[in-house]
Amino acid sequence: MLFCGRKAPNIQTQHPMSNVRRYTCRKSAGSVFFLVYWLGVTGIAGSFAEYCRKKYQKSWTKVKGTRMNFVAIDFETANRSRSSACSMAAVTVENGQVVRSAYSLIRPAVLRFDYWNTRIHGITAADVADKPTFAELWERIRPHLENKIVIAHNATFDIGVLRTVLDEYQLRRPSFRYACTVEIARKVWPEIENYKLSTLAKQFAFVFEHHNALHDARACAQIAIEARRTLRAESFLQLATMVQVPVRDFN
């Protein structure tokens, strides 16, 4: 009916078939009205809506994928410089389950540890003096990230560290997309006091050692899994779309 109402003024009334067109439009409008009324009375409208919902859901999952697959990462740094990564962890989730975890201490290019950084994560220069550099570890790290969805809690920091150390060693950047679990948590649980990793861990009873890269990455992964359960999302991309959190290209 809206189509007819909007288009009727454009019909040329002087055309020899104009009366037929107006009659046809009115007749079609009446038929549509009767059909909608009949569907509502018979209860078929609800079934039809449910069919559409299921069909849409099927189409969505076919396009977006039905699996909850992603990699959660976390870095710790020796000082304020984002090129000073001194530990990294990557936790791989497939079908909503943790299937792999990787962790390593890293020797920064400049072996300088700030007091406050060491106080936070407990790593000292002595701990990493004989450890591999990021460049030496890169070929082992890359497969965890390449062509994956990567998440981090406060992704601006962790993705920034990754970008900076890759540039520091002139390493080719991998291709992946990333999202932030702080942004997701804010949308899914707006009532929570704050969105620090420690607060969310307490909220969902995660047992972890804060500022240990492996523990932080696992907690980050668990937040995404809990968000998926809360919203009943079928994939990470669907979850991100539902809460309107961007999944950005790494570049």
N, C-alpha and C positions, 0 to 999 in steps of 0.2 A: 504493500500500500504506500509506503514512503516513496518508493521508486516512481509509482504513478503520480503521486502528488507533486513530486519535484519536477517530473518531466512533462506533465500536462501543459504548462504554459508554453513549451517549445513546439507543441503540435500546431501546424499551420491550419487554422480554421477554414481557410478558403480552399483547401485541397478537397477534391471531390470525395476522398475517402475519409474525411475528418470525422464525420458522424459515426462511421463504422469503428474508427479508432477509439473514440471516446466510449462507445458502447462496450467495446472489447475490454478496455481498461477497467470500466466499472464492473463488468461481469467477472473479470479475473480477480479483482479486489474482493468481490463478494465470495468467490469460491475459496480464496485463501483464508478469509475470515471464518467461513464455515468449517474449513479443514482444521484450523487452529482450535476452534471451539470444540469440534468433535474429538480431537486428540486429547484435549483437557478433560472432557467429560468421561471418556473411556479409560483414562489413566495411561494411555499410550505415550503421552508427552513425556512423562517421567522416565519411562523405559527408553524412549528415544534419546533423552538427554544423557542417561547413563551409558547408552551405547556410544554416543559421541565422546563422552569423557574417556571411556575405555579405549576407543579408537585413537583419540588424541594421545593418551598415555602410551599406547603401543607405538605410535609414530614417534613420540618424543624419545622413548628409550631406544628405538631403532636408530635414530639419528645420533643421540647423545651417548649411547652405550648404557648397558644395564649394570655395569660393575662400578664399585666404589674403589677406584684405583688411584693412588697418589704416592708421593714420597715426601715425608716430613724431614726438614733439615734444621740444624742449629749450629751456630758458630760461637766460639768464645775468642776474645782478642786479648793480646798482651798489653795493649795500651789504647789510646784514643784513636789511633790510625786504623782505618778499616782494612789496611793491607797487612795488619799484624795478627792474622788468624793463628791461634795457637792450639785449637782443637776444633774438630768437626764431627758431626754425626749425621747419618742418613738412615731413616726408617721407612721401609717400603711396605705399603699396604695394598693388598690385592683382594678384591671381593669383600672388603670390609674387615680383613684380618691382617695382622702384622705377619709378614712372611720372611723379611730379612732386616737385619740391623747391622750397621757398620759404624765404626768409631776409630778415630786416630788422634793422637797428639801431633802437633805440627810445629816445626821450627820456623819462626818468622824470618823474613829476609834480614831484618834488624833485630837483634836479640836484646830488646829492651822492654822490661816489664814494669808497668806503673804499679805503685803500691796498691791503689784502690782496685785495680783490675784483679790483682792476685788475691786481694782480700775477698773479692766477690766469688771467684771460681777456684781459688786455691792452687792454680798452676804457676810454677816459677820457671825462671830461665834454666835452672838446673834440670828441671823435668823434661825439657824439650831440646836441650843442647845436642843430643845425639839422635834426635828424631828426624824423619825425612821432611823436606820442604814441601810446600803445596804443589810445586811443579813436579816433584818426584812422585807425589801421590796422585797426580791428576788423572792419569790413564786408568787408575783403579776407581777414582771417584766418578769420572764422566759417565760410565754406563748406568749409574744410579739416577742420573738426571736427564740424559738425552731422550727427547721426545716424550717426556713425562709431564704430569701435572705435579708441580712442586709447591709445598705449602710451608709456611714458617709462622711462628708467633711473633708478631711485629716484623713482618716480611721486609719492610723498608730497610731495617738493619741487616738482616741476614743476606738478603739479595744484594744489598750494597757491598757487604764484605766479599761475597763471591765475585761480583763484578770487578771490584778493586784488585783482588789478588790475581784474577785472570789477566788484568791489564798489567799488573806489576811484573808478571813473568811472561807477558806477551803470548798468552795462550789463547787459542781460538775458543770463542764462546759457544757453548752448546745451545741446541734449540730445545726450548721447553716453555711451558706456560706456568705462571705462579699466582698464588693467592695468599691472603693473610687471614689467619685464624682469629686474630683480634677483631677484625672487621666482621667475620662470620659470627663470633660469639656475641658481639654487641647487637646484632640483628635477631639472633635466635633467642637470647635470654636477656632482654632489656632490663629486667628487674634486678640483676646481679649488681652488687656494690661496685665492683671494678672488674677489669678484665686482665689483670696480671695473671701470669701462668700459675703462680702459687695460689691465688684466690680460686681460680677455676679448678685446680687440682683438689683443693679442699672441698669445693662444691660437689665434685663428682667422685670424691674418694680415690683419687689417683695417689699411689705411693711413689714418690720420686724425690731425687736429690736435686734441688734447684741449682742451676748454673753448672750442672754437669751436662755437657752437650748431648750425650746419649739419652739421659733421662728427660731433658727438655724436649728433644725431638719426639720421644715416645709420648710425652704428655700432649704435645701439639697434635700428633696423629690421633690420640684418643679424643681430643676436643672435636675434631672433624667427624669422627665416628659417632660421638654422642649427638652432634648437631644433625647428622643424617638420620639417626634414630628418632630424634624429636620431631623432625619434619617429614619422616618417612620418604626421604628422597631416594631415588634408585641409582643415582650416580653422583659423583662429585660436581660435575658440571650442572646437573639439575639442581643440586643443593645451592650452588653459587647463584644460579639464576633466580631461584625462589626467594633468596634473601637480598638479591640485587648487589652482590659483591663481585667486583670485576675480577676476571681471570686474565692476567696480562701476559703479553709476550715478553720473554727475557731478551733484552738487547743492550 
